[in-house]
């Protein structure tokens, strides 16, 4: 088995091996993965964090050995907790702007030693905040299919990243996350941090958001925003109608 690590701020994970293929997720700085197939300028990978499969460009990562991969898995590195953290690439004095939730892989002091490359972290990486503060920091972030950063995020990427920063591992897609956690029987019995899942006309779970209280939910739909929730689903004050039909509520905290 071969392994790699993301040495850029963020890279797209695509469904197919070409630049026009849809972005299904993103890899953030310092995240590791297994390589399962090589094809011209592309590699097919399985992400270590959430076991997600896709294609990335050959020039968008560097290889790491089995021992380094094992070390990373056994001792997960610290994360960044600010919307943007600067890292100086010492080889050419260029700056990388790391999104929140980046992994400071192989950190020694303030330096990430990724293969032969060194990245000096500038300033503080921040510290974990309350779930409300972390989730609210994403408000007004535009919706982006497959996104996982403050510059663009989708509904399940939003919940995944917020919970990751609280030490809870969620899978990538809303339908996958709905299989995790413990069921809550109603909105009225929900509490801060519960996840509400919503389905389409065919019964497929297609959306997820974070319950703030028995009346409000924060979610990514068009942008990250706060809407009203009840037993029917999400009601949008902007659109003056229900936009998502409630399927199930799960508890993770």
Backbone as a ProteinNet text record, in pm:
[ID]
protein_1_A
[PRIMARY]
XXXXXXXXXXXXXXXXXXXXXXXXXXXXXXXXXXXXXXXXXXXXXXXXXXXXXXXXXXXXXXXXXXXXXXXXXXXXXXXXXXXXXXXXXXXXXXXXXXXXXXXXXXXXXXXXXXXXXXXXXXXXXXXXXXXXXXXXXXXXXXXXXXXXXXXXXXXXXXXXXXXXXXXXXXXXXXXXXXXXXXXXXXXXXXXXXXXXXXXXXXXXXXXXXXXXXXXXXXXXXXXXXXXXXXXXXXXXXXXXXXXXXXXXXXXXX
[TERTIARY]
83.7	0	87.5	43.6	113.6	27.9	97.3	28.4	73	-16.5	15.3	-40.2	0.3	-45.2	-63.2	-167	-194.4	-94.9	-19.2	76.8	37.2	-89.8	-146.2	-256.9	-302.5	-404.9	-531	-578.9	-698.4	-697.3	-737.3	-741.7	-874.6	-926.8	-1053.4	-1037.7	-1133.8	-1143.3	-1256	-1222.9	-1317.9	-1372.4	-1490.8	-1555	-1482.3	-1424.5	-1354.1	-1216	-1137	-998.5	-984.2	-1054.2	-1035.9	-1081.7	-1031.7	-1057.8	-1202.5	-1277.4	-1416.8	-1512.1	-1460.3	-1543.3	-1588.9	-1705.5	-1758.3	-1667.6	-1662.9	-1593.2	-1686.4	-1642.4	-1726.3	-1686.6	-1563.4	-1517.4	-1387.8	-1322.5	-1193.6	-1098.7	-970.2	-865.7	-806	-788.7	-727.3	-581	-505.4	-362.6	-337.9	-241.9	-199.4	-282.1	-389.3	-468.8	-401.7	-413.6	-345.7	-445.5	-393.1	-480.5	-401.5	-475.2	-418.5	-436.6	-337.2	-344.4	-383.8	-490.7	-539.7	-522.6	-498.7	-482.6	-410.8	-320.5	-252.9	-307.8	-329	-378	-330.5	-226.7	-170.7	-141.3	-209.9	-183.2	-273.9	-341.1	-437	-409.8	-454.6	-448.3	-583.3	-625	-747.1	-708.5	-778.7	-740.2	-859.6	-827.5	-925.9	-877.2	-955.5	-914.9	-912.5	-815.1	-801.6	-903	-933.4	-1022.5	-1165	-1219.9	-1360.3	-1384	-1275.8	-1287.4	-1364.6	-1335.4	-1405.9	-1315.7	-1376	-1299.6	-1316.8	-1207.8	-1213.2	-1077.9	-1068.2	-946	-888	-754.1	-684.4	-571.2	-529.3	-421.5	-287.5	-204.3	-75.2	18.9	2.2	91.9	38.3	-67.4	-132.2	-107.9	-5.2	27.5	170.8	220.5	349.7	333.1	422.7	417.7	474	422.3	482	493.4	585.1	608.1	510.4	518.7	428.6	446.6	570.3	594.7	539	553.9	498.6	345.9	288.8	143.7	93.6	163.5	126	137.2	244	263.3	150	110.7	2.1	-127.2	-157.9	-281.7	-281.4	-167.1	-158.9	-156.5	-100	-92.3	-143.3	-275.6	-330.9	-274.3	-237.5	-176.5	-279.4	-233.1	-325.6	-387.7	-504.5	-575	-562.4	-592	-602.8	-745.7	-762.5	-894.8	-935.8	-857	-894	-944.6	-1033.8	-1081	-967.2	-859.4	-740.9	-616.4	-521.8	-392.1	-283.7	-185.6	-78.3	34.8	88.4	203.4	307.2	430.7	540.8	610.4	611.1	685.9	830.4	917.4	1052.4	1139.1	1104.5	1187.3	1191.1	1079.4	1075.6	1010.7	991	931.7	793.7	718	581.4	485.2	365.6	267.5	152.3	114.9	-7	-109.2	-235.5	-343.3	-428.8	-408.6	-468.9	-609.5	-707.8	-843.7	-857	-962.3	-991.3	-1004.1	-944.9	-950.8	-837.2	-739.6	-621.3	-541.5	-471.8	-391.3	-245.9	-192.9	-53	33.7	49.5	115.1	262.9	308.7	449.8	505.3	427.6	461.6	571.1	675.3	783.1	799.9	760.2	760.3	652.7	694.4	599.4	619.4	691.2	723.8	662	588.1	537.5	642.6	687.2	787.6	719.3	678	604.6	699.1	748.3	849.7	974	1019.2	1135.2	1094.4	963.6	914.6	889.2	918.4	896.2	802.3	706.1	608.2	607.5	642.8	648.7	514.1	448.9	318.3	336.2	264.9	276.7	162.5	195.9	93.4	33.9	-73.9	-137.7	-231.1	-246.1	-338.6	-479.2	-494.7	-624.7	-651.2	-769.9	-809.3	-956.3	-996.5	-1134.4	-1231.6	-1339.7	-1443.9	-1569.8	-1673.1	-1800.4	-1857.3	-1947.1	-2007.4	-2078.3	-2147.2	-2219.4	-2123.6	-2012.8	-1916.1	-1852.8	-1815.7	-1755.1	-1851.9	-1974.8	-2073.8	-2105.2	-2118.6	-2153.8	-2042.9	-1919.3	-1809.5	-1826	-1906.7	-1930.1	-2047.8	-2119.4	-2234.3	-2196.1	-2281.7	-2264.9	-2162.7	-2103.6	-2017.6	-2102.5	-2061.4	-2143.3	-2147.8	-2261.9	-2275.3	-2186	-2111	-2026	-2031.1	-2078.2	-2085.1	-1946.1	-1933.6	-1805.4	-1716.2	-1758.4	-1673.6	-1662.7	-1548.8	-1524.3	-1456.7	-1462.6	-1391.9	-1484.2	-1432.6	-1507.4	-1526.5	-1459.5	-1471.8	-1572.6	-1634.8	-1735	-1753.8	-1878.3	-1903.3	-2040.2	-2055.6	-2188.8	-2244.5	-2368.2	-2436.5	-2365.1	-2323	-2256.8	-2110.8	-2049.1	-1914.6	-1915.7	-2020	-2035.8	-2048.5	-2139.1	-2155.7	-2029.6	-1967.8	-1847	-1736.1	-1713.1	-1603.8	-1631	-1754.4	-1787.2	-1765.8	-1811.4	-1797.3	-1653.1	-1580.3	-1439.4	-1363.3	-1395.1	-1328	-1371.8	-1475.6	-1518.6	-1475.4	-1393.8	-1341	-1434	-1537	-1632.7	-1614.8	-1599.4	-1575.5	-1706.6	-1741.9	-1858.1	-1811.9	-1891.1	-1863.7	-1895.6	-1872.6	-1873.7	-2012.6	-2098.9	-2227.5	-2339.4	-2444.9	-2557.3	-2618.2	-2633.8	-2692.2	-2605.3	-2472.7	-2380.9	-2387.8	-2392.2	-2399	-2527.7	-2635.7	-2764.5	-2761	-2662.3	-2647.8	-2571.3	-2514.3	-2439.7	-2528.5	-2476.9	-2547.9	-2665.9	-2732.9	-2848.9	-2974.4	-3081.5	-3205.4	-3270	-3319	-3397.9	-3539.1	-3640.7	-3775.1	-3851.8	-3808.4	-3881.8	-3796.6	-3839.3	-3770.8	-3780	-3894.8	-3914.9	-3822.2	-3775.5	-3682.1	-3537.5	-3514.3	-3377.8	-3305.7	-3173.9	-3093.9	-2980.7	-2912.9	-2801.6	-2701.7	-2668.9	-2570.2	-2628.2	-2758.3	-2820.6	-2821.1	-2815.2	-2821.1	-2957.9	-3016.4	-3144.4	-3118.9	-3181.2	-3163.1	-3295.5	-3285.2	-3402.1	-3396.7	-3515.4	-3516.8	-3592.1	-3578	-3647.4	-3772.9	-3836.7	-3962.3	-3944.9	-3823.2	-3796.6	-3756.1	-3750.1	-3713.4	-3564.5	-3483.1	-3338.5	-3296.4	-3211.5	-3161.2	-3064.6	-3095.7	-3019.1	-2969.9	-3004.1	-2964.8	-2949.2	-2865.3	-2841.3	-2808.5	-2845.7	-2813.2	-2796.6	-2744.9	-2717.5	-2826.3	-2894.1	-2998.3	-2934.7	-2984.1	-2937.3	-3026.5	-3157.3	-3254.3	-3379.5	-3488.7	-3607.7	-3679.2	-3625.5	-3688.8	-3595.1	-3463.4	-3368.5	-3266.4	-3225.4	-3125.3	-3027.8	-2899.3	-2798.6	-2756.8	-2755.6	-2729.5	-2679.5	-2625.4	-2573.5	-2673.3	-2740.9	-2837.2	-2836.7	-2762.4	-2738.4	-2622	-2625.6	-2518.4	-2541.6	-2445.6	-2468.3	-2555.1	-2667.5	-2764.6	-2842.1	-2918.1	-3002.8	-3148.6	-3222.4	-3363.9	-3444.7	-3575.2	-3667.3	-3686.5	-3697.9	-3727.2	-3844.8	-3929.3	-4034.7	-4049.8	-4156.5	-4172.2	-4189.2	-4229.6	-4241.9	-4105.6	-4022.8	-3892.7	-3842.4	-3766.5	-3706.6	-3797.3	-3827.9	-3905.8	-3813.8	-3809.5	-3724	-3802.3	-3758.5	-3821	-3794.5	-3680.8	-3647	-3741.5	-3772.5	-3855.7	-4003.2	-4031	-4167.9	-4232.2	-4154.9	-4207.4	-4113.5	-4164	-4079.3	-3987.9	-3860.7	-3762.8	-3708.8	-3718.1	-3664	-3757.7	-3786.1	-3877.1	-3798.6	-3832.6	-3760.2	-3779.9	-3669.4	-3673	-3640.4	-3526.8	-3480.2	-3384.1	-3374.1	-3280.2	-3188	-3058.8	-2960.6	-2876.8	-2833.1	-2750.1	-2610.3	-2509.8	-2370.3	-2289.7	-2342.2	-2268.1	-2333.5
-119.9	0	125.2	227.6	355.6	462.3	565.3	667	806.6	904.2	1041.5	1136.2	1263	1366	1496.1	1569.9	1697.5	1802.4	1862.9	1966.9	2102.8	2115.4	2243.2	2283	2406.2	2453.1	2368.1	2345.5	2265.3	2219.1	2094.7	2043.5	1972.2	1978.8	1911.9	1761.1	1690.9	1546	1524.5	1467.4	1461.1	1319.6	1314.2	1185.7	1105.3	1175.2	1109.7	1172.3	1114	1156.9	1265.5	1378.1	1492.6	1620	1733.1	1861	1906.6	1850	1889.4	1805.9	1703.9	1618	1691.1	1652.9	1720.3	1700.5	1802.1	1793.8	1726.6	1613	1541.1	1571.6	1618.4	1660.3	1737.9	1768.7	1837.8	1774.8	1781.3	1746.6	1875.8	1883.4	1999.7	1970.6	2076.5	2065.3	1962.3	1873.1	1776.6	1650.3	1638.6	1517.1	1406.9	1283.7	1170.7	1078.1	990.4	901.4	782.7	679.7	563.9	582.5	542.9	548.1	410.1	404.2	275	257.1	367.2	354	477	452.6	558.5	561.5	683	695	828.2	823.2	944.4	1049.1	1163.1	1272.2	1269.5	1156.9	1148	1024.5	1032.3	916.1	900.5	776.7	746.8	716.2	779.1	766.4	729.7	685	668.9	752.7	851.2	938.3	860.7	889.5	819	867.6	996	1052.8	1000.4	1000.6	962.3	852.8	787.2	670.2	701.7	817.8	865.2	845.1	807.3	773.9	879.8	911.2	1005.8	1019.5	1114.2	1137.5	1274.4	1279.9	1407.8	1417.5	1540.2	1561.6	1513.4	1460.8	1404.2	1506.6	1634.9	1739	1807.8	1752.8	1819.2	1749.3	1667.5	1599.5	1550.1	1499.1	1431.8	1295.5	1205	1070.5	1068.9	978.4	950.4	799.2	756.5	614.4	551.3	419.4	345.1	383.6	403	436.7	573.4	670	802.8	797.9	719.4	703.7	640.9	538.7	472.4	567	648.1	744.7	845.4	892.9	990.3	931	806.1	743.6	716.9	676.8	644.1	767.9	877.3	1002.3	1116.2	1134.2	1239.3	1376.6	1456.1	1586.8	1689.1	1800.9	1909.2	1970.3	2031.4	2097	2248.3	2318.1	2464.2	2500.8	2603.5	2641.7	2781.6	2846	2976.6	2959.1	3047.9	3036.7	3029.6	3103.5	3099.2	3105.1	3014.7	3014.5	3020.4	3106.8	3118.4	3019.8	2963.3	2874.1	2916.5	2935.1	2974	2849	2831.7	2721.8	2767.3	2707.3	2761	2746.2	2652.7	2630.2	2751.4	2825.4	2942.1	3064.9	3060.2	3172.3	3212	3115.7	3142.6	3113.3	3170.9	3156	3067.9	2973.7	2897.2	2947.5	2955.8	2999.9	2878.2	2826.5	2699.5	2721.1	2645.4	2657.4	2593	2630.5	2572.8	2421.1	2350.4	2204.7	2139.1	2218.7	2160.1	2082.6	1979.1	1895.5	1941.7	1975.7	2019	1894.3	1826.7	1696.5	1705.3	1609.1	1595.3	1727.6	1786.7	1917.3	1903.3	1983	1994.8	2142.3	2179.6	2321.1	2392.4	2477.8	2546.3	2506.4	2397.1	2355.2	2220.7	2216.5	2090.8	2034	1913.9	1847.6	1740	1776.9	1686.1	1639.4	1516.8	1467.8	1554.8	1607.1	1695.8	1842.1	1868.9	2006.6	2049.9	2176.4	2232.9	2352.5	2358.4	2466.6	2527.3	2653	2723.4	2789.4	2749.2	2804.4	2943.9	3040.2	3179.4	3213.3	3260.3	3296.8	3176.3	3200.2	3094.4	3013.4	2885.9	2801	2810.5	2880.6	2893.2	2777.1	2773.9	2667.1	2634.8	2519	2477.5	2571.8	2602.1	2689.8	2607.1	2670.9	2602.1	2567.8	2472.2	2431.3	2549	2630.8	2745.1	2843.5	2873.4	2968.8	2912.3	2784.9	2722.9	2721.9	2676.3	2670.9	2810.7	2907.7	3043.9	3111.5	3065.1	3125	3100.6	2999.8	2968.8	3046.1	3123.5	3197.4	3279.7	3274.6	3345.6	3280.7	3168.1	3094.2	3044.2	3068.8	3024.9	2873.3	2823.6	2680.1	2639	2532.8	2477.3	2326.3	2261.9	2114.9	2056.2	1974.4	1912.7	1998.6	2121.3	2213.5	2181.1	2220.3	2195.2	2313.4	2434.4	2549.3	2669.9	2776.1	2901.4	2972.2	2926	2989.3	2916.2	2812	2734.7	2600.4	2564.6	2442.9	2387	2255.3	2197.3	2154.5	2104.8	2081.8	1979.1	1867.2	1763.9	1797	1874.2	1923.5	2016.1	2096.4	2188.5	2111.8	2015.1	1939.8	1859.3	1801.9	1723.3	1808.5	1926.9	2010.7	2064.5	2107.4	2159	2050.2	1929.6	1821.2	1772.4	1779.6	1740.2	1828.5	1956.3	2049.4	2030.8	1950.7	1914.2	1772.2	1710.7	1578.5	1463.8	1490.4	1387.2	1358.7	1232	1193	1159.6	1239.6	1212.7	1169.8	1086.3	1049	1166.1	1149.1	1265.6	1312.1	1220.4	1259.3	1254.8	1332.5	1337.3	1198.9	1121.5	987.9	896.5	916.9	837.8	881.2	1011.5	1064	1020.5	1006.4	966.2	825.5	746.7	610.9	610.1	722	732.8	794.2	800.1	866.7	788.3	850.2	790.3	869.7	801	864.7	948.2	1065.1	1152.2	1152.8	1136.8	1110.2	1230.7	1353.1	1470	1594.9	1699.2	1828.1	1882.7	1864.2	1917.3	1853.3	1732.5	1665.2	1677.4	1758.4	1779.2	1881.4	1886.7	1983.7	2032.7	2135.6	2193.4	2085.7	2083	1989.6	1866.2	1842.4	1731.1	1763.3	1659.2	1677.5	1636.5	1723.3	1693.7	1658.1	1550.5	1504	1515	1543.7	1573.2	1491.7	1447.6	1364	1430.6	1370.3	1420.9	1338.4	1362.3	1293.5	1143.3	1099.1	955.5	890.6	971.5	917.7	911.6	969.1	968.5	1088.5	1063.2	1173.5	1258	1387.3	1476.9	1602.4	1618.9	1743.4	1716.7	1798.8	1787.9	1925.2	1948.2	2073.5	2050.4	2150.1	2142	2216.3	2146.2	2208.2	2296.6	2420.5	2514.1	2510	2497	2476.9	2417.9	2408	2341.7	2423.2	2539.2	2621.8	2664.2	2652.7	2705.6	2600.6	2609.6	2520.6	2601.9	2566	2627.7	2523.4	2565	2468.9	2542.3	2465.4	2522.2	2494	2598.9	2589.1	2723.9	2729.4	2858.7	2929.6	2930.9	2982.7	2922.7	2934.5	2890.6	2994.9	2951.8	3044.5	2975.5	3054.6	3003.8	3016.5	2906.6	2903.6	2842.3	2846.7	2785.9	2638.1	2556.3	2414	2373.7	2284	2221.4	2077.5	2011	1869.3	1845.6	1947	1931.9	1940.7	2032.5	2052.2	2193.5	2241	2374.6	2473.6	2583.7	2691	2809.7	2855.4	2967.3	3098	3190.5	3323.4	3398.7	3372.8	3440.1	3399.4	3269.3	3218.1	3206.8	3221.4	3212.7	3076.9	2971.1	2836.5	2734.2	2611.1	2501.4	2459.5	2442.4	2407.2	2265.7	2206.6	2073.2	1995.5	1870.2	1785	1699.2	1711.4	1640.2	1489.3	1417.7	1270.8	1211	1256.1	1196.7	1292.7	1280.2	1357.7	1259.9	1289.9	1203.9	1284.5	1217.5	1281.2	1221.3	1310	1268.6	1315.5	1409.1	1468.4	1433.5
0	0	0	-74.6	-78.5	-11.3	40.8	118.3	75.3	96.7	64.3	169.2	158.3	250	172.6	207.1	141.8	191	98.8	136	78.6	39	-3.4	94.6	84.8	178.5	170.7	50	28.4	-116.8	-139.5	-276.1	-299	-421.3	-450.3	-462.7	-408.5	-427.3	-528.3	-644.1	-754.4	-775.4	-837.1	-861.9	-968.3	-1067.2	-1177	-1195.1	-1283.5	-1300.2	-1407.4	-1386.5	-1475.3	-1405.7	-1454.6	-1388.4	-1398.8	-1492.8	-1509.5	-1424.8	-1362.4	-1279.4	-1153.3	-1102.3	-983.8	-862.3	-778.8	-651.6	-552	-496.4	-400.9	-256.8	-237.6	-105.6	-124.1	-14.1	-18.7	81.6	50.1	145.4	198.4	328.5	390.4	420.5	439.8	468.6	578.7	552.8	653.2	661.5	582.5	587.4	505.5	552.3	489.3	422.2	337.8	262.3	209	168.5	100.4	-50.1	-125.9	-271.4	-322.5	-402.2	-449.7	-600.4	-673.7	-818.6	-875.3	-968.8	-1042.9	-1184.7	-1235.3	-1372.6	-1430.7	-1516.4	-1579.2	-1472.6	-1477	-1383.5	-1261.1	-1239	-1129	-1044	-919	-830.6	-761.6	-747.5	-673.4	-529.6	-435.9	-295.4	-207.8	-86.9	20	137.3	178	287.3	418.7	501.4	628.3	730.5	729.7	831.3	819	696.2	682.3	578.8	533.7	446.4	318.3	259.5	139.8	18.6	-92.6	-212.7	-320.6	-390.4	-501.6	-567.2	-660.8	-737.4	-706.3	-695.6	-678.1	-780.6	-807	-902.2	-849.4	-938.7	-900.3	-839.7	-875.4	-824.9	-699.5	-640.3	-527.5	-393.9	-387.5	-262.1	-269.7	-158.6	-158	-91.4	-123.5	-68.7	74.2	155.2	285.8	299.5	384.6	404	501.8	509.7	597	743.5	787.7	927.9	962.9	872.3	896.1	898.6	807.9	803.8	934.6	980.6	1104.6	1223.4	1225.2	1333.7	1337.5	1220.1	1210.8	1267.3	1229.5	1274.2	1424.2	1475.9	1618.2	1705.8	1653.3	1729.7	1642.1	1634.5	1548.8	1585.7	1485.9	1512.6	1557.5	1613.9	1649.5	1525.1	1544.1	1435	1447.5	1339.5	1346.4	1382.2	1465.3	1514.1	1471.8	1387.6	1334.9	1191.8	1146.1	1007.6	906.4	934.3	848.6	936.2	911.9	979.6	873.4	891.4	793.7	824.5	717.2	729.1	625.5	669.6	580.9	529.8	398.1	336.9	326.3	406.4	422.1	297.3	210.1	91.5	-0.3	-6.3	-95.3	-32.5	100.5	174.6	122.2	71.8	28.6	143.7	136.4	243.3	198.3	284	266	366.9	325	412.8	446.7	566.3	605.1	660.1	610.6	663.1	800.8	870.7	1001.7	989.3	1083.8	1083.7	1008.8	963.7	901.3	1005.1	959.2	1049.1	1046.6	1162.8	1171.4	1186.4	1073.9	1071.6	1107.1	1187.2	1223.7	1277.9	1368	1424.7	1530	1514.2	1613.5	1645.1	1765.2	1799.5	1719.5	1627.4	1539.2	1393.4	1370.3	1234.3	1200.3	1089	1035.2	940.2	966.5	883.5	799.6	679.3	591.8	482.3	496.2	403.5	414.7	301.9	301.6	311.1	316.3	321.6	465.4	491.3	624	612.9	705.4	708.5	848.3	855.7	983.6	1010.1	1119.4	1153	1213.1	1156.4	1198.3	1294.1	1411.9	1509.1	1578.7	1652.5	1728.6	1640.1	1672.5	1596.4	1653.6	1765.8	1829.4	1923.3	1976.9	2067.2	2047.3	2094.8	2074.2	2143.4	2075.7	2128.3	2152.3	2205.4	2221.8	2085.2	2082.2	1955.4	1888.9	1966.4	1910.1	1845	1911.2	1856.4	1729.4	1733.9	1615.8	1498.8	1521.3	1413.4	1360.9	1451.4	1410.9	1331.6	1348.9	1272.2	1122.7	1086.1	944.7	885.2	965	913.2	790.4	689.7	561.7	469.1	511.2	418.7	302.1	177.3	63.8	52.5	4.7	-18.1	-135	-115.2	-220.3	-210.7	-315.8	-317.9	-294.6	-191.6	-158	-72	-39.2	35.9	183.4	243.5	386.6	454.9	395.2	452.3	463.1	526.9	539.1	405.3	302.4	170.5	82.5	134.3	62.2	129.7	159.6	237.2	201.9	210.8	192.1	327.3	327.6	455.2	542.2	482.7	562.5	589.8	500	528.4	648.4	658.6	771.6	902.9	907.2	1031.3	1063.9	960.3	984	1046	990.5	1038.5	1179.2	1205.6	1339.3	1443.4	1413.7	1510.6	1519.7	1410.4	1415.9	1514.2	1513.9	1604	1749.3	1770	1904.6	1939.5	1852.2	1880.6	1845.8	1764.1	1724.1	1575.1	1540.2	1401.9	1332.3	1232.6	1149.6	1011	946.4	809.1	716.2	585.1	496.9	453.3	410.4	353.5	457.2	433.1	526.3	548	439.8	452.6	537.7	531.5	613.6	760.2	782.8	919	988.8	910.8	967.7	1024.5	983.5	1036.2	1167.9	1205.2	1330.2	1439.2	1561.7	1669.9	1725.1	1823.5	1888.5	1853.7	1826.3	1781	1891.8	1853.3	1940.6	1884.6	1971.1	1919.7	1867.7	1900.4	1852.1	1861.8	1791.7	1800.5	1942.1	2004.8	2138.6	2241.3	2214.1	2304.8	2258.9	2156.7	2107.7	2193.5	2176.1	2249.6	2160.4	2208.6	2134	2092.7	1962.8	1911.7	1846.4	1863.5	1791.2	1642	1560.6	1415.8	1364.9	1282.9	1219.5	1073.1	1026.2	889.4	813.8	684.3	603.2	473.9	427	307.1	192.8	74.8	-43.6	-70	-183.7	-215.1	-227.9	-260.3	-274.1	-142.5	-36.2	94	120.9	31.7	50.3	134.6	232.8	316.1	234.3	224.6	137.4	208	335.9	404.3	553	616.1	759.5	815.8	940.9	1008.1	1156.9	1226.1	1369.7	1446	1534.1	1615.3	1722.5	1731.5	1833.7	1957.1	1933.4	2041.2	1977	2049.4	1996.4	1889.5	1853.8	1751.9	1639.5	1660.1	1562.3	1519.4	1393.7	1337.2	1253.1	1257.3	1171.1	1067.6	941	833.4	710.2	615.7	490.2	379.5	335.4	226.1	154	43.7	-20.7	45.3	176.8	261.7	399	487.7	625	693.3	747.9	805.6	916.7	989.6	1097.1	1054.1	1063.2	1027.5	1140.7	1125	1220.8	1187.6	1291.9	1273.4	1360.8	1308.8	1387.1	1339.7	1382.3	1349.6	1199.5	1122.7	978.5	909.9	958.7	896.7	913.9	816.3	822.1	750.4	819.3	758.4	733.9	609.2	570.6	574.9	658.8	662.3	533.1	471.2	345.6	233.3	227.2	118.7	157.2	286.9	337.4	307.4	326.1	305.5	369.2	384.9	430.5	316.1	347.3	244.2	259	378	401.3	493.8	458	534.5	634.3	761.2	866.8	856.3	869.8	866.6	1003.5	1062.5	1187.2	1256.3	1388	1468.4	1539.4	1539.6	1604.2	1703.9	1810.2	1914.2	1912.4	1922.9	1916.1	2037.5	2111.1	2223	2356.3
[MASK]
+++++++++++++++++++++++++++++++++++++++++++++++++++++++++++++++++++++++++++++++++++++++++++++++++++++++++++++++++++++++++++++++++++++++++++++++++++++++++++++++++++++++++++++++++++++++++++++++++++++++++++++++++++++++++++++++++++++++++++++++++++++++++++++

